[in-house]
Amino acid sequence: MITYELCLLLRVMPKKELAATLKRTATAIFDKSGFIRKIENLGTRDMPYKTSSHGVVYNKASYFLIEMNVPPSTVEELKEEYSRDVDIIRRRVYKKIPPSEAECTLHEEMLPAPYRKDVQELIASSKKLQKPRFSYNSGLDYYPFQK
Amino acid sequence: MLRVLNCLKGLQLGAEALSPNPTLQTVRWRRKPRWIPKARSKLFKIPEIPKIPKEENDELARLFNNYRTQMKSIRRHFTYKYCTHMQKTENLNQKLEEEADLRRCIELNDKWNVEVKKTREARIAADIEKEVELAEDRVLERQRINAEKLEEAEKLVREQKAVAHTFITSENIDEAIDKAISNEVDYNFSIDLEGNKYMGRTKSPDEEKIAVKQ
């Protein structure tokens, strides 16, 4: 069972028409024996660039996000259906990725360099590569090697 | 060896210079390689076929036939003589000794075979035991993995069943759409130097400060 995220850019419309368009969109999902987990309204905003769709140029759009479950084989059909809808400017379907669980390590990263663990490891590994050197306190009063 | 000798010949040295062996003889072996064409001066030369008179040819054939027959008979004679000589010199004692030696060899071989068989069987048994153990381990591991997978799948189903009542279907779609249109969601936020998070795209923590737009 794959959860998809459907991102919709809708034409700026009055509330009633918007509801009708969303209903149409949702019905298409239900017809494909899918269901919706979540509908989110991300607001009506200027688009990053002007966009033409169905022969009209748009500068503003209503952003909607629909989380849905549909059979994977019907995703292409859905996209094709939405592409024919004149109220939908842009549509995109993504696979929903569960949020990764990252631990905050900022306090470790903010430490001075010699206290950081990765720096310490680096120093240790570089020490391993160093050649053995002659130590001057070994009792010999001269340097035994060629200088 | 021949090539070396040819090189020496080129240096006007004989084989004698290389080795004092009197049986060594230089072989004249020089021929044009197959891919080199006929010399231009010899291009239109037709070698003459030697004409041998019929009487002479017959005589030569007769002589050579005689020679061949005689050589064959001599060779057969020597072979026969050699065989009979070998059979005569074989004495009884030697034969017995050889047989005894063979028997001893066979006995020793059998003994070794028995020893090797013992070690081989032990080794094969150990190998089989090890393999059986490995296979059992593999089976157990596979069973564990399968159980884990099943458990994971069941966990997923349980989780989904628990949240199933929140799913939007054709019955409650109108309410959900109305709710979504009236509640705008904004995931943008800004943070200040203390790490405080201010949710919203244009919201500022207070009027003096201006929130950093993400």
HADDOCK unambig.tbl for C-alpha pairs under 7 A between the chains (distance, minus, plus):
assign (segid A and resid 19 and name CA) (segid B and resid 177 and name CA) 6.31 0.50 0.50
assign (segid A and resid 22 and name CA) (segid B and resid 177 and name CA) 6.99 0.50 0.50
assign (segid A and resid 30 and name CA) (segid B and resid 170 and name CA) 6.84 0.50 0.50
assign (segid A and resid 35 and name CA) (segid B and resid 167 and name CA) 6.92 0.50 0.50
assign (segid A and resid 35 and name CA) (segid B and resid 168 and name CA) 6.28 0.50 0.50
assign (segid A and resid 35 and name CA) (segid B and resid 169 and name CA) 5.73 0.50 0.50
assign (segid A and resid 36 and name CA) (segid B and resid 167 and name CA) 5.98 0.50 0.50
assign (segid A and resid 36 and name CA) (segid B and resid 168 and name CA) 4.94 0.50 0.50
assign (segid A and resid 36 and name CA) (segid B and resid 169 and name CA) 6.53 0.50 0.50
assign (segid A and resid 37 and name CA) (segid B and resid 167 and name CA) 4.91 0.50 0.50
assign (segid A and resid 37 and name CA) (segid B and resid 168 and name CA) 5.84 0.50 0.50
assign (segid A and resid 39 and name CA) (segid B and resid 180 and name CA) 6.13 0.50 0.50
assign (segid A and resid 40 and name CA) (segid B and resid 180 and name CA) 5.53 0.50 0.50
assign (segid A and resid 40 and name CA) (segid B and resid 185 and name CA) 6.59 0.50 0.50
assign (segid A and resid 41 and name CA) (segid B and resid 180 and name CA) 5.53 0.50 0.50
assign (segid A and resid 41 and name CA) (segid B and resid 181 and name CA) 5.94 0.50 0.50
assign (segid A and resid 41 and name CA) (segid B and resid 183 and name CA) 6.85 0.50 0.50
assign (segid A and resid 41 and name CA) (segid B and resid 184 and name CA) 5.05 0.50 0.50
assign (segid A and resid 41 and name CA) (segid B and resid 185 and name CA) 5.81 0.50 0.50
assign (segid A and resid 42 and name CA) (segid B and resid 184 and name CA) 5.69 0.50 0.50
assign (segid A and resid 42 and name CA) (segid B and resid 185 and name CA) 5.10 0.50 0.50
assign (segid A and resid 42 and name CA) (segid B and resid 186 and name CA) 6.02 0.50 0.50
assign (segid A and resid 43 and name CA) (segid B and resid 184 and name CA) 5.74 0.50 0.50
